[in-house]
Amino acid sequence: MSLKDIEVTVLGAGVAGFAVSIALAQRGAKVTLLEQADAIREVGAGLQISPNGAAVLRALGLGAALQAASLRTQAIELRDGYGGDPVLRMDLTRLRPTTPFHLLHRADLIALLQQGAEAAGVDLQLLQRIEQVDLSGAQPRFTTALGNERSAGLLIGADGLHSRVRAALNGAVAPFFTHQVAWRALIPAEPGEPAVAEVHMGAGRHLVSYPLRGGTMRNIVAVEERRKWVEEGWNLRDDPLELQLAFEGFSPRVRGWLAAVTDVWLWGLFRHPVAKHWVGPQTAILGDAAHPTLPFLAQGANMALEDAWVLADCLDRLGVANGLPAYEAARQHRCARIVQAANGNARAYHLRDPLRGPAHLALKLGGAVAPGLGLRRFDWIYGHDVTAGAAARSAARSGAGQGA
């Protein structure tokens, strides 16, 4: 089987869209990537690329670009939000010396993916807002906001939370408000701050922070439980004072960061079900379109990268008809399990008394007795390499050629 000269249309130039476009184009497909914006802008804030996501970027030939754009995470620290005392420290340089975690700005990840897409020959078209997707005919069809009707030999929806392709495959499903909201902000970093991802835990709230861009910036994501409904989305500005008030009982270190915030965005956290149907005739979805996840395991971008590789690999090995269902079968269970694990982390970070004290003590004792145990709980996430099969097949082909 081969993807050579197959025409593919990808909707959405985010992490998932760029990654799958590169993976397909590198295998010979003719890829058109449609993006509704008028430019690829520097939006978003920080994100974490764990070893499972980094493996995909390396396989796409972007490993050096990732190293240049990111900071290598030295450790993950869980801290008591109020006193600032350490609860658990996971030293990644010691526990994962050969498979690093990376901290980088989302815009820098998009930039390196865009460069990879250009090098692979992907045709990026801007100002292509999709209003409707029709999967009832022999070929997928879609209509743009300007009224243009287009068809696709193979249509891939990387179009995010409000995916038109997901809706065409599954129907409309109302998300569930988790009664949590999140603020995100960037501030100047203190010189010499180590590349540590800190999680400051409090009753009904927590705050995650880490440096970016060579240590010149600090990323902040703060989550609070509340009953009031907040619109889903990333584009709601808020008053920095609201964020400061929500965490006014936290440690001086946290309050100092928040006092430096001048521009902050707020979004409501909604739980979407993992899509029942990821594929249809000549159609597939991936990333947030298939399995939106809450930001409590930092796996959204990493799952999108994994999806992109697996989808391209299945199509290349098995052809479109067999590759699409193989992709769905390979990804659904793993992604559902990660989404569930992220939900569990949210509960653990927000414990209230009387559970909070004993739980933190248990983490401290566990870290002292078995320092790597907290991280090993998630080896099934971080240690998973979706590109390993391709490497093994390449080695086998090389060995067979040498033997001949």
C-alpha positions, 0 to 999 in steps of 0.5 A, a space after each residue: 500500500 502507498 499514499 503516493 499522490 493521494 489527495 488529502 484535505 486537513 481542516 485546522 492548522 493546530 498541533 494535530 493538523 500540522 503534524 498529520 499533514 507532515 506525516 502524510 506528506 512525508 509518505 507521498 500524499 498531496 496534502 492541503 491544509 485549510 485554516 480559518 484564520 488569516 495568519 498563523 499567529 502567536 497565540 496560546 501559552 506554554 505547554 509540555 511535550 512529554 517523551 511520548 510526544 517528543 518521539 513523534 516529533 523526532 520521527 518527523 525529523 523535528 527533534 533538533 527543532 524541538 531541542 532548540 525551541 524548548 527547555 528540558 524539564 529538570 523536575 516536576 514539583 508538587 507543593 502545598 499551595 498555602 505554605 509553599 512547602 514541597 510535597 513531592 519532587 520528581 527529578 526527571 534528569 535522574 528518572 528519565 535521563 534519555 527520554 526528556 520532557 520539554 517546556 515550550 510556548 505553543 506558538 514555538 511548537 506551531 512554528 516548528 511544525 509549520 516549517 516542517 509542513 512547508 519542507 514536506 510540501 504541504 499546501 497551507 491555505 488561510 481564510 478557509 472557515 468551514 461552515 458545513 461538512 457533508 459525508 452523505 455522498 461518495 466523497 466528503 464535501 464541505 462548504 466554506 464561509 464564503 459559500 464555496 463547495 469543495 470535495 476531498 479525496 480524504 478528509 481529516 478533521 483536526 478542527 478542535 473542540 467544535 469540530 465540524 467533521 466530528 459533528 458530521 460523524 457523530 452528531 452534536 453532543 453538548 459538553 458538560 461544564 466541570 464547574 472549573 475555570 482556568 486562567 492562563 497568563 505569561 509574565 517575565 521570569 526571574 533570571 536563573 529560575 530552574 526549568 521546573 514544572 511546579 504544581 501548587 495545590 489548594 482546596 478547590 484550586 491549583 496553579 501550575 507554573 514553569 519557565 519558557 523561552 530560555 527562561 525569559 518568560 514564566 507560564 501560569 495556568 491557574 484552576 478554580 472550582 466554581 458553580 457559575 458557568 463560564 463560556 467555553 473557549 480560550 478568548 475571554 479576557 479577565 481582570 488580573 485582580 480576579 485571579 489574584 483574589 482567587 489565590 490570595 491565600 496562597 504562598 508569597 511565591 505564588 502571590 508574587 507571580 500573580 502580582 506581575 500579571 497584567 494580561 490574563 485569559 479565562 476559560 471554562 473547562 468542559 468535559 466532552 465525551 471521547 468521540 464514538 466514531 473517529 472515522 467514516 468513508 474517506 474521513 477521520 478526526 484526531 486530536 481535540 476533535 476526537 478526544 478533548 481532554 482537561 489540562 491536568 496531565 499536559 497530554 493534549 498536544 502529545 495525544 494529537 502528535 500520537 494520533 497524527 503518526 498512527 493515522 498516517 502510518 495506518 493509511 500508509 501500511 493498509 490503504 485508506 479502506 483498511 487503515 481508517 478503522 485500524 487507526 480508530 482501533 489503535 487509538 480509542 482505548 488509549 486516549 479514553 484512558 488518558 482523558 480519565 486519568 486527567 480527570 483523576 488528577 484534577 480531583 487529587 490537586 483540589 483535595 480539601 480537609 480532612 483528606 488533604 493533609 493525610 494525602 499530602 503526607 502519603 505523597 511525601 512519605 512515598 517520595 522519600 521511600 520510592 522517589 520514582 514511584 509517582 512518575 512510574 504510575 504514568 509510564 504507560 503514558 510517557 513510555 509509549 512510543 507510537 513510532 517504534 513499530 515503524 523503526 522496527 519495520 525499517 530495521 527489518 527491511 534494512 536487514 533483509 536487504 543486507 541479507 540478500 
